[in-house]
Amino acid sequence: MERRAIGSSALSVGAVGLGCMPMNWAYSASRQRGDESLRTVHRALDLGSSLLDTADMYGPFTNELLLGRVLRQRREDAFVSTKVGLLVGDQHVVANGRPAYVRRACDASLRRLQTDVIDLYQLHRPDPEVPVEETWGAMAELVRAGKVRALGFCALGARAARRARAGPHDTTIAQLRRLQQVFPVAAVEAELSVWSREALDALLPWCASRGVGFLAAMPLGSGFLTGTLTPGQGFEPRDLRARHPRFTAEMMAANQPIVAGLRRIAARHGERVTPAQVALAWVLAQGPWVVPVPGAKRERWVTQNAGAAGLRLTARDLAEVRALPPAQGSWE
Ligand SMILES: NC(=O)c1ccc[n+]([C@@H]2O[C@H](COP(=O)([O-])OP(=O)(O)OC[C@H]3O[C@@H](n4cnc5c(N)ncnc54)[C@H](OP(=O)(O)O)[C@@H]3O)[C@@H](O)[C@H]2O)c1
């Protein structure tokens, strides 16, 4: 598989990564697939999808424990990215960016991951109670201590920024500038997909101009862009999509033209090419520093998604994606 640099750092990964979140978090039936998840991670590494994206919060903790079982056998094949700063509380998720907590959380992640170094340690969300420089400074100490190779910042707060009437990523860029004063940001993880393109306006160009890598989260639109979900199919109550405005039967039906467009493009590239692969190839086409991290718990999805690294979209394909109707259903 083609390799891509993490911005201007000396680190590189396979062009298509693996988002491990669905194995233990967020989506339905997440918690019943331990063995298949293990096979899925091994398969990803076999195919060169070396970037394994996890977080202490996923599970919580079980996602890192699962990866630890793989990493203890084949650490050199993997690039492990985990996150700090969000905890699962009784009622909802809470932020903690206090330096002492960050230090403890890192040691705990290292133990669960069965490794002595985390390749990319990402700040999951800034803690509104703690100046972000303090949290980032504590993370920088972990790099100096050799426990972490590079630092990343998760920018999935675009919805909150929109509510605050800032541009989708204005707040993020302001925060990134503050972080850069303290310690280099090696990568930003933000949502980017055919149906969520806000990052193209300002965030992606900002990253490109400063040598900051870009990890595209939710590149498959939480599964919608693969064309395997049916309007009205329903989701388990704990599946995030059960409460998601774009996943009501009505909105899923309204957004079918987007999937149909991806299918048309896929068909031109051969009968075995899938809409999921076109959706990932589109993300890859946004710049040589962009690495999609499609989430998957099934081995066959990982195999298919890795195949997207070899799919080159033509100018006509890209123009057709640009001309697709905007997604219906607010993210707010
Ligand atoms: N930093 C953050 O705050 C943050 C937030 C969100 C996500 N992320 C990261 O981004 C990753 C990706 O986001 P995501 O998992 O939410 O969404 P996604 O990648 O857009 O979609 C994942 C869903 O697509 C399905 N899928 C994957 N490949 C497929 C294929 N080829 N054909 C059909 N279905 C396929 C998966 O099904 P199965 O589950 O059945 O395999 C899963 O339900 C996460 O895993 C996580 O690592 C980070």
The ligand as an ORCA input file, in Angstrom:
! r2SCAN-3c Opt
* xyz 0 1
  N     -11.340     12.008     17.241
  C     -12.643     11.852     17.333
  O     -13.299     12.513     18.136
  C     -13.319     10.861     16.431
  C     -14.713     10.913     16.260
  C     -15.289      9.993     15.381
  C     -14.499      9.054     14.754
  N     -13.153      9.021     14.958
  C     -12.286      8.024     14.308
  O     -12.652      7.900     12.958
  C     -12.911      6.529     12.671
  C     -13.918      6.414     11.560
  O     -15.162      7.007     11.909
  P     -16.468      6.124     12.120
  O     -16.060      4.715     12.427
  O     -17.306      6.839     13.092
  O     -17.237      6.248     10.745
  P     -16.963      5.746      9.253
  O     -15.583      5.301      9.080
  O     -17.478      6.813      8.386
  O     -17.969      4.516      9.134
  C     -17.846      3.350      9.918
  C     -18.991      2.417      9.604
  O     -18.913      2.003      8.252
  C     -19.011      0.592      8.145
  N     -18.082      0.186      7.066
  C     -16.744      0.327      7.023
  N     -16.256     -0.084      5.834
  C     -17.311     -0.514      5.109
  C     -17.452     -1.067      3.808
  N     -16.400     -1.207      2.994
  N     -18.697     -1.426      3.387
  C     -19.773     -1.268      4.200
  N     -19.714     -0.736      5.453
  C     -18.480     -0.366      5.909
  C     -18.598      0.048      9.478
  O     -19.325     -1.149      9.669
  P     -18.952     -2.260     10.781
  O     -19.017     -1.541     12.069
  O     -20.003     -3.255     10.602
  O     -17.614     -2.790     10.470
  C     -18.970      1.155     10.443
  O     -20.273      0.929     10.926
  C     -13.384      5.954     14.009
  O     -13.308      4.555     14.043
  C     -12.446      6.652     14.960
  O     -11.208      5.974     14.983
  C     -12.562      9.937     15.770
*
